[in-house]
Each structure stands twice: as structure tokens, then as C-alpha cells.
């Protein structure tokens, strides 16, 4: 609704203003009104709360309008003209006081539309009378000053009534039952407080509570006439105060229904993260509800009630938004000041997105100064939330650097640090656009700030940034930070691999962790886009290198037992040397099987590739050696003693490797 073109206050020649009947000119001939008002006067007589003359209201208003058209100061003369006008002013005051007394004691506005229209017509004339008498009070006679006192007193009583009626109308919490077409604003559901690293939206509850009362068109129209009358009479401050206080109370109740408690800084600081995470979800829901439903609804109501003054409407609405925004932003400020922890990043980013969207929801319907002030407060809170998010991400880098545990992961499995880091990055990249914006804003602020930031980021981190800044294909600040994290993780894993005494297990550990990292990146389009195909190809090449190094450390040593060296003595096969060869092979193979069947390779594809590659190296060599030299051993018990395995047995035992369980040789042979 464009409030800049709102119509002016009601004038005598207005036929209709915003759906509210305007004041009729005394020149309009309305015999029905004359008859009704005359009859009303006769019924009231001298027994009413304020005795009035039996002069019809249209006649009183006609004489008053005649007085208002005069430009000269008030003079009480003996001539019938001015004296008659003065008497009509007295009668108008009596009429207003009589109506005020009736409504104050027995009923509310809206019970009788005709009486209500007459009251507003009378109050409008009384307001203009008072304004005119005040404007000429310095030149008025004593009688004129008495008239001013008389009209001011009657007008004040009328304003007390209208103020009470406005407050009563605003404080009504339920709408009429005969208007089912009107929509009500509903509250969002409560949320589970269990922490989740995802962005899923909870299912709504079946029960919905009304957040804001929805007023009927008649009620809005009546409040519009009340406010227009109070503003015309010079009671703008009182009118705005009643409206403002009432609507702020309504919004306070609405936020409470949404589950948003007015917590202070200490409350937030002491709250466990699991509970605070739930409060953040409620806070986000409340802001979205305000920006998409509550604020637009309130703006429409304010524009309708104060259609006679777009300036007042904008000011009241903007001040209300500012008071609600302060409460919401205070919570955000308190959350930012809590102790930093890695799991908080995602909720901080949620809050950042919410504040960013809240700024964009402001439009021209807000008062310029108030909107700019609120916008500045939101932007400041958003900036602090962004800085806190960046620092949390830097904490991830620092935690990788400082992870100097000296206990190796059993059986070469994926290290918990690798799992945590990659899952963390995967979830972070679900916020790719937002976190990219956060880092870009941080970079822009840093480039304009000459202060030393070593306390928050560390000099080592700066060196890491320089190291990755020149890589091809990297342009985004977050992409550089992501690459820095991967470099730090590689260095840390390489250090942890040296904790294993067995070189073969060291390479299994590096393969496990490298494969896990690569699969995580390939399964996340966001990370894969940031890391690039070149990085992935390099990682795959490293895995192949680890694979070959593992085979060299384990199986090439075993194959040395099958070499022909030392078997020939004087041109003949030495049975003793052959027996030693088979004996050494069996012993070493048993030891490898016993050890490496307990090692862990979680990735099924890599596990299968390792087994196939081992079988491809060992089985043919063993089959060839066995086929060539088994004939030199005596058949029977001697042969069985030294030829412990057939090639098929070797293949079956290789299939036991990397299961994480020790397999009994006897059970395998049976």
C-alpha cells in the first residue's frame, strides 16, 4: 500500500475517506437525519446525562460551519447573528458531552452506526472550533475566551472517550466469529533440541496458536476514524502512545508464543550448547515469522488505521519494528560472545543467513531514519556473526596443527581426526555460498585493516595462506582456506603414520585415510568443485604410490623365500636348502596372515583391489615354485611337512586379509 498518496483529513466536501463516512456539509439536505436527531433530542429531554436543547444536530452543525467560515475574531454582540452562533457552539458542546456520557456509562462505539457517525461529525466540528478559537484568542473578548474554555473542555472529554475506545479495540484478542474469510497468523512449531549437523526443517506440529489478533474491517474503520479525530484535535501524541504500547505488548506476547524468551547475556552464556542450539532454531523461526508474516501484517494494519497520515504510519511501524529487532539482535549478540567451538559454525552460519535476509526485507514502507538505524544494527550483528564464523573455521586449522597424539590408531584404520575434518568440511560446503560470502567479507575487511591479526589467526596460518595463494585455479577465499586445511591434514597424517613400527602398516594407514578423504571429496560436488580435478588426480597418484610401497614392504620380501638362489649345489637341487625355502615361506606367510588379517581396510573397493593385487603377485610365484621343486621332496609325510599350502589355499588365506579379525589357520584348512 502506497501511503505517500493517502488522502488528507476529512473535510466538509469529502464524500468518503478510506471507507469511513466523511463529515457532511450543512448545506446537504437530509430530512431523515433531521427527523432522527429531533426525535432523539425529544427522547433525551431533561432526563439525559446532559440536558440539551431540542435543536436538530444538522441545524447546530450548519450554524457552527457558518461561524467557522468567518474570518474575524469572536465578538459577542447583541445582534442575533453572532449570538445565535455562540448559542449553537454551546449546544454542540452539550451534544458532545451528552454522547460521551452515554458511551462512557453504557455502551461502546459500533453499537449504533448512526449515533457513531453523528458523534464523529460533532467532534470534527468541535476540533475545528477549538483550533479557530485558539488562533484568535489574543484578540477575543472575555466571552470568546469562555467559549474556548468551553470547547476545549468538551473536546478533552471526547478525546478521553476516543482514547479509551482505541485502547479497547486494540486490546481485543479475538476476532468476530462471523468473518471466517479472514486469515490468522499462525505460530511455527516447537523444535527438537537434539543437535544435528544438517539443515533439515522439522515437521510442523498439529496444534497452531494464533499469534496476532485479526481485526474485522468495521473495527479497523472505527479505529481509523478515532485516530483521525484525535490527530485532527491535536491529540496525536496520546493517540500514537496508545497504539504503540498496545502493539508492542501484542508483539511481545507473539514472540513468547513462538518460544522466544527474553534472555539476558548471562542466561545465554550459562546455557549448554544443546539447549542453546534449540534456542537458536527458535530465534531463526521467530525472525522469519516476523519478516514474512508479522511485520507485513502489522504494516497493513498501521497503514489502514493511520491512512490520514502516511508519516505517522511509517513512524509508528518503524518504531515497533525497531523495538522487536533490538530484542532479537540482543540474543544474536549474546550468542556471538559464547565460547567458540567447532560444532557452532553451522548454527552461526544459519544466523548469518537469517540476518542477511532480514536486511533485504526492509523496503520503502519504513520510516527512512528508523529503517536506516535498524538496518545498521542488523548489519553490525551480521558482521560480528561472520567474524565469529571465520574464527571458528580458523580454530579447525589450529586444532589440526595441535593434534599431536602419540597413540596410533589400531590396525591402521581411518583416524578420528580425518573423519571429523572431512565431515566438518562436507557440512561446511553445504553452506558454500554463505561461507564464501563470509570469507570474502572478512578478506575485504582485512585488506582495509592494518592491525595485526596474529592473535586470532596465528602467523603460521598466514604463512599457509601465502603458500596456497599462488596455486592455479584458486580464486575464492574459502577455496584457499579449504586447501590450507587439506594441506595441514596431510602433514598431520604423515606424522601419525610414523607412529607405526611396521612400514607396511604405515602405508595401510596412509591408504585408508587417503582413500577416505578422496571418497568424501568425490561424493560432495561442492568440495570437489573447490578442490578441483587436478588435486583429485594427485591424490589418486599418491594412493597408488602407497599401494606399491605396501607390496614392496610385505610381499616382495615373502617372494624372496621363493627365489632360486642357493638351491643348486654342484649342479643339483639341495633338498636341505629346498626344505629351508619352504619352511621360511610358510613361517613368513603365517606371520603375515596372522598380522594383516587383523588390519582394517574399510573401503570395500580398496580392500578388494589390495587382495587381488596381492594374489596376483604371490599365487603365480608360489604355484611356479611348487610345480618346479616339489618333486625333489620325498612323497608322503616329508612332502606334507614342508609343502603346507597349495596355491588354492594361498588364495583363500589372502581373502582373509584386512578384515580386522584374526582367522585360525586350522579353521581355514578345514
C-alpha positions as CSV (number, residue, x, y, z in Angstrom):
1,X,0.0,0.0,0.0
2,X,1.4,3.3,-1.0
3,X,1.0,5.6,2.0
4,X,2.5,8.6,0.2
5,X,-0.8,9.2,-1.6
6,X,-3.0,8.8,1.5
7,X,-6.0,11.3,1.5
8,X,-6.0,14.3,3.8
9,X,-8.0,14.6,6.9
10,X,-11.8,14.6,6.4
11,X,-13.2,17.9,5.0
12,X,-16.7,19.1,4.7
13,X,-16.8,18.4,1.0
14,X,-15.3,14.9,1.3
15,X,-17.8,12.2,0.3
16,X,-15.9,9.2,1.6
17,X,-12.4,8.7,3.1
18,X,-11.0,5.2,3.2
19,X,-14.3,3.6,3.7
20,X,-15.3,5.9,6.5
21,X,-18.2,8.3,6.0
22,X,-17.0,11.9,5.9
23,X,-18.5,14.9,7.6
24,X,-21.5,16.2,5.7
25,X,-21.7,19.8,4.8
26,X,-24.6,21.7,6.5
27,X,-25.8,22.6,3.0
28,X,-26.7,18.9,2.4
29,X,-30.4,18.5,2.9
30,X,-31.0,15.3,4.9
31,X,-34.6,15.3,6.3
32,X,-34.2,11.8,7.6
33,X,-31.3,12.8,9.8
34,X,-33.1,15.9,11.0
35,X,-36.1,13.9,12.0
36,X,-33.9,11.3,13.7
37,X,-31.9,13.8,15.6
38,X,-35.0,15.8,16.6
39,X,-36.7,12.6,17.9
40,X,-33.5,11.7,19.7
41,X,-33.5,15.1,21.4
42,X,-37.1,14.8,22.4
43,X,-36.5,11.3,23.9
44,X,-33.5,12.5,25.9
45,X,-35.2,15.7,27.2
46,X,-34.1,17.0,30.5
47,X,-33.6,13.5,32.0
48,X,-30.4,12.7,30.0
49,X,-27.0,12.9,31.4
50,X,-26.5,16.3,29.8
51,X,-29.7,18.3,29.1
52,X,-29.6,19.7,25.6
53,X,-31.9,21.9,23.6
54,X,-34.3,20.4,21.1
55,X,-32.4,21.8,18.2
56,X,-31.6,19.2,15.5
57,X,-27.9,18.4,15.1
58,X,-27.8,19.4,11.4
59,X,-29.0,22.8,12.3
60,X,-26.3,23.1,15.0
61,X,-23.6,22.0,12.6
62,X,-24.9,24.4,10.0
63,X,-24.6,27.4,12.4
64,X,-21.2,26.1,13.6
65,X,-19.9,25.9,10.0
66,X,-21.1,29.4,9.4
67,X,-19.0,30.5,12.3
68,X,-16.0,28.6,11.1
69,X,-16.2,30.3,7.7
70,X,-16.0,33.7,9.3
71,X,-12.5,35.1,9.3
72,X,-13.0,37.8,12.0
73,X,-12.3,37.3,15.7
74,X,-15.0,36.2,18.0
75,X,-17.2,39.1,19.2
76,X,-20.3,38.5,21.4
77,X,-22.8,41.2,20.3
78,X,-26.4,41.8,20.9
79,X,-27.3,41.1,17.3
80,X,-29.0,37.8,16.6
81,X,-26.3,36.5,14.2
82,X,-23.2,36.1,16.4
83,X,-25.3,35.4,19.5
84,X,-27.1,32.6,17.7
85,X,-23.8,31.2,16.6
86,X,-22.5,31.3,20.1
87,X,-25.5,29.5,21.4
88,X,-25.0,26.8,18.8
89,X,-21.5,26.4,19.9
90,X,-22.8,25.8,23.4
91,X,-25.3,23.4,22.1
92,X,-22.6,21.5,20.2
93,X,-20.6,21.1,23.3
94,X,-23.6,19.8,25.2
95,X,-24.3,17.4,22.4
96,X,-20.8,16.0,22.5
97,X,-20.7,15.8,26.3
98,X,-24.1,14.1,26.3
99,X,-22.9,11.5,23.8
100,X,-19.7,11.0,25.7
101,X,-21.5,10.4,28.9
102,X,-23.8,7.8,27.2
103,X,-20.9,5.9,25.7
104,X,-18.8,6.1,28.8
105,X,-21.6,4.7,31.0
106,X,-23.5,2.2,28.9
107,X,-22.0,1.1,25.6
108,X,-19.2,1.1,23.1
109,X,-18.8,2.6,19.8
110,X,-20.1,0.5,17.0
111,X,-23.4,-0.4,18.7
112,X,-25.3,2.2,16.6
113,X,-23.6,3.3,13.4
114,X,-25.8,6.3,13.0
115,X,-25.1,7.6,16.5
116,X,-21.4,6.9,16.0
117,X,-21.4,8.9,12.7
118,X,-23.1,11.8,14.5
119,X,-20.6,11.7,17.3
120,X,-17.6,11.9,14.9
121,X,-19.2,14.7,12.9
122,X,-19.7,16.6,16.1
123,X,-16.2,16.0,17.3
124,X,-14.8,17.1,14.0
125,X,-16.6,20.4,14.2
126,X,-15.6,20.8,17.8
127,X,-11.9,20.3,16.9
128,X,-12.1,22.9,14.3
129,X,-13.9,25.3,16.6
130,X,-11.3,24.9,19.2
131,X,-8.4,25.4,16.8
132,X,-10.1,28.6,15.4
133,X,-10.8,30.0,18.9
134,X,-7.2,29.3,19.9
135,X,-5.9,31.1,16.8
136,X,-7.8,34.3,17.7
137,X,-7.6,34.0,21.4
138,X,-5.3,37.0,21.7
139,X,-8.0,39.2,20.1
140,X,-11.0,37.6,21.6
141,X,-13.4,39.1,24.2
142,X,-13.9,37.6,27.6
143,X,-16.9,35.8,26.1
144,X,-14.6,34.4,23.3
145,X,-12.2,33.1,25.9
146,X,-15.0,31.5,27.8
147,X,-16.1,29.7,24.6
148,X,-12.6,28.5,24.1
149,X,-12.5,27.1,27.6
150,X,-15.9,25.5,26.9
151,X,-15.0,23.8,23.6
152,X,-11.6,22.7,25.0
153,X,-13.3,21.0,28.0
154,X,-15.8,19.2,25.8
155,X,-13.2,18.2,23.3
156,X,-11.0,16.9,26.1
157,X,-13.8,14.7,27.4
158,X,-14.4,13.4,23.9
159,X,-10.7,12.6,23.5
160,X,-10.7,10.6,26.7
161,X,-13.6,8.6,25.3
162,X,-11.8,8.0,22.0
163,X,-8.6,7.1,23.7
164,X,-10.3,4.5,25.8
165,X,-12.2,3.2,22.7
166,X,-8.9,2.9,20.8
167,X,-7.2,1.1,23.6
168,X,-10.2,-1.3,24.0
169,X,-10.3,-2.0,20.2
170,X,-6.6,-2.7,20.0
171,X,-6.5,-4.9,23.1
172,X,-9.2,-7.3,21.8
173,X,-7.6,-10.7,21.4
174,X,-10.2,-12.5,19.3
175,X,-11.8,-11.7,16.1
176,X,-15.6,-11.9,15.3
177,X,-16.9,-15.3,14.6
178,X,-18.9,-14.2,11.6
179,X,-15.9,-13.5,9.4
180,X,-14.4,-16.9,8.5
181,X,-12.7,-15.5,5.4
182,X,-10.2,-13.5,7.5
183,X,-6.8,-15.2,7.9
184,X,-4.9,-15.5,11.1
185,X,-1.2,-15.6,11.6
186,X,-0.1,-18.9,13.0
187,X,2.8,-19.8,15.1
188,X,5.6,-22.0,13.9
189,X,6.2,-25.4,15.6
190,X,8.5,-26.0,18.5
191,X,11.8,-27.7,17.7
192,X,13.7,-30.7,19.0
193,X,16.7,-29.6,20.9
194,X,18.9,-32.5,19.8
195,X,21.9,-31.2,17.9
196,X,22.1,-32.2,14.3
197,X,24.7,-31.3,11.7
198,X,22.2,-30.9,9.0
199,X,19.9,-28.3,7.6
200,X,16.6,-30.3,7.7
201,X,13.4,-28.5,8.6
202,X,11.4,-30.0,11.4
203,X,7.8,-31.2,10.7
204,X,5.2,-28.8,12.0
205,X,3.1,-29.6,15.0
206,X,-0.6,-30.3,14.5
207,X,-1.6,-27.6,17.0
208,X,-1.3,-24.0,15.9
209,X,-1.7,-20.9,18.1
210,X,-2.9,-17.5,17.0
211,X,-0.1,-15.0,17.1
212,X,-1.8,-11.8,16.2
213,X,-5.5,-10.9,16.5
214,X,-7.0,-10.1,13.2
215,X,-9.4,-7.2,13.2
216,X,-12.6,-7.0,11.3
217,X,-13.0,-4.3,8.6
218,X,-15.5,-2.5,10.8
219,X,-13.1,-2.4,13.7
220,X,-10.3,-1.1,11.5
221,X,-12.5,1.5,10.0
222,X,-13.6,2.6,13.5
223,X,-10.0,2.8,14.7
224,X,-9.2,4.8,11.6
225,X,-11.9,7.4,12.5
226,X,-10.8,7.5,16.1
227,X,-7.2,8.2,15.2
228,X,-8.1,10.7,12.5
229,X,-10.3,12.6,15.0
230,X,-7.6,12.5,17.7
231,X,-5.0,13.8,15.3
232,X,-7.2,16.5,14.0
233,X,-8.0,17.6,17.6
234,X,-4.2,17.9,18.4
235,X,-4.1,14.7,20.4
236,X,-1.6,12.9,18.1
237,X,0.8,12.1,20.9
238,X,-1.9,10.4,23.1
239,X,-3.2,8.5,20.1
240,X,0.2,7.3,19.0
241,X,1.1,6.3,22.6
242,X,-2.0,4.1,23.0
243,X,-1.4,2.4,19.6
244,X,2.3,1.9,20.2
245,X,2.1,0.5,23.7
246,X,-0.7,-1.9,22.7
247,X,1.0,-3.2,19.6
248,X,4.3,-3.7,21.4
249,X,2.5,-5.8,24.1
250,X,0.9,-7.8,21.3
251,X,4.2,-8.5,19.7
252,X,5.8,-9.3,23.0
253,X,3.1,-11.9,23.5
254,X,3.5,-13.2,19.9
255,X,7.3,-13.7,20.4
256,X,6.5,-15.6,23.6
257,X,4.1,-17.9,21.8
258,X,6.9,-18.5,19.2
259,X,9.0,-19.8,22.1
260,X,11.4,-16.9,22.1
261,X,12.3,-15.9,25.7
262,X,13.8,-12.6,26.6
263,X,17.2,-13.9,27.9
264,X,20.0,-11.7,29.1
265,X,23.7,-12.2,28.3
266,X,24.3,-14.3,31.4
267,X,21.5,-16.7,30.6
268,X,22.9,-17.3,27.2
269,X,26.5,-17.7,28.4
270,X,25.5,-20.4,31.0
271,X,23.2,-22.4,28.7
272,X,24.5,-25.8,27.5
273,X,25.1,-25.8,23.8
274,X,22.4,-28.5,23.2
275,X,19.8,-26.2,24.7
276,X,21.2,-23.0,23.1
277,X,21.1,-24.7,19.7
278,X,17.4,-25.2,20.2
279,X,17.0,-21.6,21.2
280,X,18.8,-20.5,18.0
281,X,16.4,-22.5,15.9
282,X,13.5,-20.8,17.7
283,X,15.2,-17.4,17.1
284,X,15.6,-18.1,13.4
285,X,12.0,-19.2,13.2
286,X,10.8,-16.1,15.0
287,X,12.8,-13.8,12.7
288,X,11.4,-15.5,9.6
289,X,7.9,-15.3,11.0
290,X,8.3,-11.6,11.8
291,X,9.8,-10.7,8.4
292,X,7.4,-12.8,6.3
293,X,4.2,-12.6,8.3
294,X,4.0,-10.5,11.4
295,X,5.7,-7.3,10.1
296,X,3.8,-7.2,6.8
297,X,0.5,-7.8,8.7
298,X,1.4,-5.1,11.2
299,X,2.3,-2.7,8.5
300,X,-1.0,-3.2,6.7
301,X,-2.9,-2.6,10.0
302,X,-0.9,0.6,10.7
303,X,-1.4,2.0,7.2
304,X,-5.1,1.3,7.5
305,X,-5.6,2.8,10.9
306,X,-3.5,5.9,10.1
307,X,-4.4,6.3,6.5
308,X,-4.8,10.0,7.0
309,X,-1.1,10.4,7.7
310,X,1.5,8.2,6.0
311,X,4.2,9.8,8.0
312,X,2.7,8.8,11.3
313,X,2.0,5.3,10.0
314,X,5.6,4.8,8.9
315,X,7.0,6.2,12.1
316,X,4.8,4.0,14.4
317,X,5.5,0.9,12.3
318,X,9.2,1.5,12.1
319,X,9.5,2.2,15.9
320,X,7.7,-1.1,16.6
321,X,10.0,-3.0,14.3
322,X,13.0,-1.3,15.9
323,X,11.8,-2.4,19.4
324,X,11.3,-6.0,18.3
325,X,14.6,-6.0,16.3
326,X,16.5,-4.9,19.4
327,X,15.3,-7.9,21.4
328,X,16.1,-10.3,18.6
329,X,19.6,-8.7,18.0
330,X,20.4,-8.8,21.7
331,X,20.1,-12.6,21.5
332,X,22.4,-12.7,18.5
333,X,25.0,-10.6,20.2
334,X,24.9,-12.9,23.3
335,X,25.4,-16.0,21.1
336,X,28.4,-14.5,19.3
337,X,30.1,-13.9,22.7
338,X,29.8,-17.6,23.8
339,X,32.9,-19.8,23.8
340,X,33.9,-20.8,20.3
341,X,33.5,-24.4,19.3
342,X,33.6,-26.2,16.0
343,X,30.1,-27.5,16.1
344,X,28.7,-24.0,16.5
345,X,29.8,-22.9,13.0
346,X,26.7,-24.2,11.2
347,X,24.3,-22.5,13.6
348,X,26.3,-19.3,13.3
349,X,26.0,-19.5,9.5
350,X,22.3,-20.1,9.9
351,X,22.0,-17.0,12.0
352,X,24.2,-15.1,9.5
353,X,21.8,-16.1,6.6
354,X,18.8,-15.0,8.7
355,X,20.2,-11.6,9.4
356,X,21.2,-11.2,5.8
357,X,17.7,-12.0,4.6
358,X,16.2,-9.7,7.3
359,X,18.1,-6.7,6.0
360,X,16.8,-7.3,2.5
361,X,13.2,-7.4,3.8
362,X,13.2,-3.7,4.5
363,X,11.5,-1.6,1.9
364,X,10.1,1.9,1.3
365,X,7.3,1.3,3.8
366,X,9.7,2.0,6.7
367,X,10.5,5.4,8.0
368,X,13.8,6.4,6.4
369,X,15.7,7.3,9.6
370,X,14.3,4.5,11.7
371,X,14.8,1.9,9.0
372,X,18.4,3.1,8.5
373,X,19.1,2.7,12.2
374,X,17.6,-0.8,12.4
375,X,19.4,-1.7,9.1
376,X,22.7,-0.6,10.6
377,X,22.2,-2.6,13.8
378,X,21.3,-5.7,11.8
379,X,24.4,-5.3,9.5
380,X,26.6,-4.8,12.6
381,X,25.2,-8.0,14.1
382,X,25.7,-9.8,10.8
383,X,29.3,-8.7,10.6
384,X,30.0,-9.9,14.1
385,X,28.4,-13.3,13.3
386,X,30.5,-13.5,10.2
387,X,33.7,-12.8,12.1
388,X,32.8,-15.4,14.7
389,X,32.2,-18.0,11.9
390,X,35.6,-17.2,10.3
391,X,37.4,-17.6,13.7
392,X,35.6,-20.9,14.3
393,X,36.9,-22.1,10.9
394,X,40.4,-20.9,11.8
395,X,40.1,-22.9,15.0
396,X,39.7,-26.0,12.9
397,X,43.0,-25.3,11.3
398,X,44.6,-24.7,14.7
399,X,43.1,-27.9,16.1
400,X,44.7,-29.9,13.3
401,X,48.1,-28.3,13.9
402,X,47.9,-29.0,17.6
403,X,46.7,-32.6,17.3
404,X,50.0,-34.3,18.4
405,X,48.6,-37.5,19.8
406,X,51.3,-40.2,20.2
407,X,49.0,-43.2,20.2
408,X,48.5,-44.7,16.7
409,X,45.0,-45.8,15.6
410,X,44.8,-49.6,16.0
411,X,45.2,-51.7,12.8
412,X,45.8,-48.7,10.5
413,X,42.2,-47.6,10.4
414,X,40.9,-44.2,9.4
415,X,42.0,-41.7,12.1
416,X,39.2,-39.9,14.0
417,X,40.8,-36.6,13.1
418,X,40.3,-37.4,9.4
419,X,36.7,-38.4,9.8
420,X,35.9,-35.3,11.9
421,X,37.7,-32.9,9.5
422,X,36.2,-34.3,6.3
423,X,32.7,-34.5,7.7
424,X,33.1,-31.0,9.0
425,X,34.2,-29.7,5.6
426,X,31.4,-31.6,3.9
427,X,28.8,-29.9,6.1
428,X,30.5,-26.6,5.7
429,X,30.4,-26.9,2.0
430,X,26.6,-27.3,2.2
431,X,26.8,-23.6,3.1
432,X,29.2,-23.0,0.2
433,X,27.7,-19.7,-1.0
434,X,27.2,-18.3,2.5
435,X,30.6,-19.3,3.9
436,X,32.2,-18.0,0.7
437,X,30.5,-14.7,1.3
438,X,31.6,-14.7,4.9
439,X,35.3,-15.3,4.0
440,X,35.1,-12.7,1.2
441,X,33.7,-10.1,3.6
442,X,36.4,-11.0,6.1
443,X,39.1,-10.7,3.4
444,X,37.8,-7.2,2.4
445,X,37.8,-6.0,5.9
446,X,41.3,-7.4,6.5
447,X,42.6,-5.7,3.4
448,X,41.4,-2.4,4.8
449,X,42.7,-3.0,8.2
450,X,46.4,-2.6,9.0
451,X,46.1,-4.0,12.5
452,X,48.0,-7.2,13.4
453,X,45.6,-10.1,13.5
454,X,48.1,-12.7,14.6
455,X,46.2,-13.2,17.8
456,X,43.1,-14.6,16.1
457,X,44.6,-16.3,13.1
458,X,48.3,-17.0,14.0
459,X,51.4,-16.2,12.0
460,X,51.6,-19.9,10.9
461,X,48.2,-19.6,9.4
462,X,49.2,-16.5,7.4
463,X,52.2,-18.4,6.0
464,X,49.9,-21.3,5.0
465,X,47.6,-18.8,3.2
466,X,50.6,-17.4,1.3
467,X,51.7,-20.9,0.4
468,X,48.4,-21.8,-1.2
469,X,47.5,-18.4,-2.7
470,X,49.6,-18.9,-5.8
471,X,48.1,-22.2,-6.8
472,X,46.4,-22.3,-10.2
473,X,42.6,-22.3,-10.3
474,X,42.2,-20.9,-6.8
475,X,40.4,-17.6,-6.6
476,X,37.9,-17.8,-3.8
477,X,38.9,-17.0,-0.2
478,X,37.1,-20.1,1.1
479,X,38.7,-22.3,-1.5
480,X,42.1,-21.2,-0.3
481,X,41.1,-21.9,3.3
482,X,39.8,-25.3,2.3
483,X,43.1,-26.1,0.6
484,X,45.0,-24.9,3.6
485,X,43.0,-27.3,5.8
486,X,43.8,-30.2,3.5
487,X,47.5,-29.4,3.5
488,X,47.5,-29.3,7.3
489,X,45.7,-32.6,7.5
490,X,48.1,-34.3,5.1
491,X,51.1,-33.1,7.2
492,X,49.4,-34.3,10.4
493,X,48.6,-37.8,8.9
494,X,52.1,-38.2,7.6
495,X,53.4,-37.5,11.1
496,X,50.9,-40.0,12.6
497,X,51.9,-42.7,10.1
498,X,55.4,-42.7,11.5
499,X,54.0,-43.9,14.9
500,X,53.6,-47.4,13.3
501,X,56.7,-49.6,13.6
502,X,55.7,-51.8,10.8
503,X,56.3,-49.9,7.5
504,X,53.6,-52.0,5.7
505,X,51.0,-50.9,8.3
506,X,52.2,-47.3,7.9
507,X,51.2,-47.5,4.2
508,X,47.9,-49.2,5.0
509,X,47.2,-46.3,7.4
510,X,48.0,-43.7,4.7
511,X,45.9,-45.6,2.1
512,X,42.9,-45.8,4.5
513,X,43.0,-42.1,5.3
514,X,43.8,-41.0,1.7
515,X,41.1,-43.1,0.3
516,X,38.6,-41.8,2.8
517,X,39.5,-38.2,2.0
518,X,39.2,-38.8,-1.7
519,X,35.9,-40.5,-1.5
520,X,34.5,-37.7,0.7
521,X,35.6,-35.1,-1.8
522,X,34.2,-37.0,-4.8
523,X,30.8,-37.5,-3.0
524,X,30.5,-33.8,-2.4
525,X,30.1,-31.7,-5.5
526,X,30.8,-28.6,-3.5
527,X,34.1,-29.7,-2.1
528,X,35.1,-31.3,-5.4
529,X,34.5,-28.1,-7.2
530,X,36.7,-26.2,-4.8
531,X,39.5,-28.8,-4.7
532,X,39.5,-29.4,-8.5
533,X,40.2,-32.4,-10.7
534,X,44.0,-31.8,-10.6
535,X,44.1,-32.2,-6.8
536,X,42.0,-35.4,-7.0
537,X,44.3,-36.9,-9.6
538,X,47.3,-36.1,-7.5
539,X,45.6,-37.8,-4.5
540,X,44.9,-40.9,-6.6
541,X,48.5,-41.0,-7.7
542,X,49.6,-40.8,-4.0
543,X,47.3,-43.7,-3.2
544,X,48.9,-45.9,-5.9
545,X,52.3,-45.0,-4.6
546,X,51.3,-46.1,-1.1
547,X,49.9,-49.3,-2.6
548,X,53.2,-50.2,-4.3
549,X,55.2,-49.3,-1.2
550,X,52.9,-51.7,0.9
551,X,53.5,-54.5,-1.5
552,X,57.2,-53.9,-1.5
553,X,57.4,-53.9,2.3
554,X,55.3,-57.1,2.7
555,X,55.0,-59.4,-0.3
556,X,58.3,-58.8,-2.2
557,X,60.1,-59.9,1.0
558,X,58.0,-63.0,1.0
559,X,58.8,-63.7,-2.6
560,X,62.5,-63.7,-1.7
561,X,61.8,-67.0,0.0
562,X,60.8,-68.5,-3.4
563,X,64.0,-67.3,-5.2
564,X,66.2,-70.0,-6.8
565,X,69.3,-68.5,-5.2
566,X,71.2,-71.1,-3.1
567,X,69.1,-74.1,-4.2
568,X,71.7,-75.5,-6.6
569,X,74.7,-77.3,-5.1
570,X,77.2,-78.9,-7.6
571,X,74.5,-78.6,-10.3
572,X,71.8,-80.4,-8.2
573,X,68.9,-79.2,-6.2
574,X,69.8,-79.3,-2.5
575,X,67.0,-80.9,-0.6
576,X,68.1,-79.2,2.6
577,X,68.1,-75.8,1.0
578,X,64.7,-76.5,-0.6
579,X,63.2,-77.6,2.7
580,X,64.6,-74.3,4.3
581,X,62.9,-72.3,1.5
582,X,59.5,-73.9,2.1
583,X,59.9,-73.6,5.8
584,X,60.8,-69.9,5.6
585,X,57.9,-69.2,3.2
586,X,55.4,-71.0,5.5
587,X,56.6,-69.2,8.6
588,X,56.6,-65.7,7.0
589,X,53.3,-66.3,5.3
590,X,51.7,-67.4,8.5
591,X,53.0,-64.4,10.3
592,X,51.8,-62.0,7.6
593,X,48.4,-63.7,7.5
594,X,48.0,-63.6,11.3
595,X,49.0,-59.9,11.5
596,X,47.4,-58.5,8.4
597,X,44.1,-60.3,8.8
598,X,43.7,-58.0,11.8
599,X,44.4,-54.9,9.9
600,X,41.5,-52.8,8.7
601,X,40.6,-51.6,5.3
602,X,37.1,-50.2,5.5
603,X,36.7,-49.2,1.9
604,X,35.4,-52.4,0.2
605,X,36.7,-51.4,-3.2
606,X,40.2,-50.7,-1.9
607,X,40.1,-53.9,0.1
608,X,39.2,-55.9,-3.0
609,X,41.9,-54.2,-5.0
610,X,44.6,-54.9,-2.4
611,X,43.6,-58.6,-2.2
612,X,43.6,-59.0,-5.9
613,X,47.0,-57.3,-6.3
614,X,48.5,-59.5,-3.5
615,X,47.1,-62.7,-5.1
616,X,48.4,-61.6,-8.5
617,X,51.9,-61.3,-7.1
618,X,52.0,-64.2,-4.6
619,X,49.9,-67.0,-6.1
620,X,51.6,-67.4,-9.5
621,X,55.1,-67.2,-8.0
622,X,54.2,-69.9,-5.4
623,X,52.5,-72.1,-8.0
624,X,55.5,-71.9,-10.2
625,X,58.0,-72.7,-7.4
626,X,55.9,-75.5,-6.1
627,X,55.4,-77.0,-9.6
628,X,59.1,-76.9,-10.3
629,X,60.6,-78.1,-7.0
630,X,58.0,-80.2,-5.1
631,X,59.2,-83.3,-7.0
632,X,62.6,-83.1,-5.2
633,X,60.9,-83.8,-1.9
634,X,60.0,-87.4,-0.9
635,X,56.4,-88.1,-1.2
636,X,54.4,-88.8,1.8
637,X,55.0,-87.3,5.3
638,X,58.1,-85.3,4.3
639,X,56.3,-83.6,1.4
640,X,53.3,-82.7,3.6
641,X,55.6,-81.4,6.3
642,X,57.2,-78.8,4.1
643,X,54.5,-78.2,1.5
644,X,52.0,-76.7,3.9
645,X,49.8,-74.9,1.3
646,X,48.5,-75.5,-2.1
647,X,48.1,-72.4,-4.4
648,X,44.3,-72.5,-3.8
649,X,45.0,-72.3,0.0
650,X,47.2,-69.2,-0.5
651,X,44.4,-67.5,-2.5
652,X,41.8,-68.3,0.2
653,X,44.0,-67.0,3.0
654,X,44.7,-63.8,1.1
655,X,41.0,-63.2,1.1
656,X,41.1,-63.1,4.9
657,X,43.4,-60.0,4.9
658,X,42.2,-56.6,6.1
659,X,39.0,-57.9,7.8
660,X,40.1,-56.8,11.2
661,X,39.8,-60.3,12.6
662,X,42.4,-63.0,13.3
663,X,41.4,-66.2,11.4
664,X,42.6,-69.6,12.6
665,X,44.7,-71.4,10.1
666,X,43.2,-74.8,11.2
667,X,39.7,-73.5,10.6
668,X,40.6,-72.2,7.1
669,X,42.1,-75.6,6.1
670,X,39.1,-77.5,7.2
